[in-house]
Amino acid sequence: GSLAWNSHRHLELFYGLPGLGAALHTANPRLPPEHVAYTIDFAGYEWLFVDPDTLPLAESLAPRLPKLRRVVVMAPGPVPATSLPDPIGYEELIAGKPGTLRWPDFDEKTASSLCYTSGTTGNPKGVLYSHRSTVLHAMMSSNGAVIPMNPDTTVLPVVPMFHANAWGLVYAGPICGAKMVFPGPKLDGASIYELLDKEQVTLSAGVPTVWLALLDYCAQNKLKMSSVKRTLIGGSAVPISMIERFWKEHGVEVVHAWGMTEMSPLGTTTRFNRGERDLPDAERFAITAKAGRPVYGCEMKIIDDAGNDLPSDGSVSGNLVVRGPWIVKGYMKGDGQGQFLKDDWFMTGDVCKIEKDGSVVITDRSKDVIKSGGEWISSIDLENAAMGCPGVAEAAVIGVAHPKWDERPLLIVVKRPEASVTKDDLLKFLNGKIAKWWMPDDVVAVEAIPLGATGKIDKKLIRQQMADYRLPSV
Ligand code: ADP
């Protein structure tokens, strides 16, 4: 197991351990401790690789690690004192060992790494990747039409390695000969900017919240991301205002990706068809704001609640199901049985439209979807529209109970420092941009919107925090 941030030593584990026929479980140190404990219970670690600052967390988990034989601290210098067994420094462990490896022959279905979903909608669920799924995913995601990379590319995965192997970049980057740059634990705007600039990064990857901090830091300090050509953004919907800011303020093209831990994780990315790149900015941004088109090898369709196929012509939303060689066929511990349908289709839990040209437009997670008068309101669309309002830094929309409509949308915003945007300003701004009956019933300004362990808005927690909230109209 590893409990660690993105670093070159952590990268080496992704090759060293599967190269022995062992599997690496990247535990997520940002999960609540009871979730970390839950995810490591089943793995039965014999070796644990930690960073100096995740060592205390590892020690607190000791009672859950009955098989642990050795803890390896991935930092230069002396090993901090610890109660964990047989501690050793990473450099000491590998000192004097050959720097080359003849890759052994394995059954291609041998497990290579284990990752847990971030538990946004319940307990985390374990997804075991095989050598086969990992190699196929790396080959297809590094395809020029998906994440373009070559030996001239310098990649900065801000997305953590414990999040689906940094979206598969730990394998896709090196097979293209790309240079990899890792940020360690520091993901604030200033630290990321410094790294981008120092290493002349050309491609970065991460969730929207990280980029919001970076864009604001650059704006405040009048800095430009001069080397970056593209940034891969996914994990949650990318607001159009962010796509626009990257392009207009930095000349950086956003590649929007949709996927899940269960899909290794890539399902779709922005793909401009011939001629689309020459479209005016606003039309290009609108294409990027969709989740993209499927990566070859990933099949997708939408179905209704009874399991019937729905048309892929953009006319209706439905439950998105997927299948392919890098998509789970079962969770660890037999969890989530209901998500595995016949003929290998996997129920993603996302609601989307699939347009005639294959573009996927994610409207919600089935658990976040707002049902008003029997019709669905997309919280993602509302959030994106609200994010475009001057003075709004962050936005989240949840459904709250309503006696007549069942649920109505509540917009929660974090204002930019010194902005004085009011509820009326926001509602006026949204007017004409969304369907009338989607208009939030209320707007609440908060200091901060809670984020989960992978930097996504934690709607479960927001719903808990707003449990006593009542709409003014009720
Ligand atoms: P968890 O499900 O625990 O959050 P994942 O990180 O695997 O773990 O999250 C996958 C989910 O994230 C998807 O099912 C989807 O709801 C959301 N997601 C990922 N990318 C996007 C995107 N581009 N647009 C909207 N939602 C996204």
Residues whose N, C-alpha, C, O or C-beta is under 5 A from the ligand:
A	BS01	ADP	T117 S118 G119 T120 G234 G235 S236 A237 A257 W258 G259 M260 T261 E262 A291 T348 D350 I362 R365
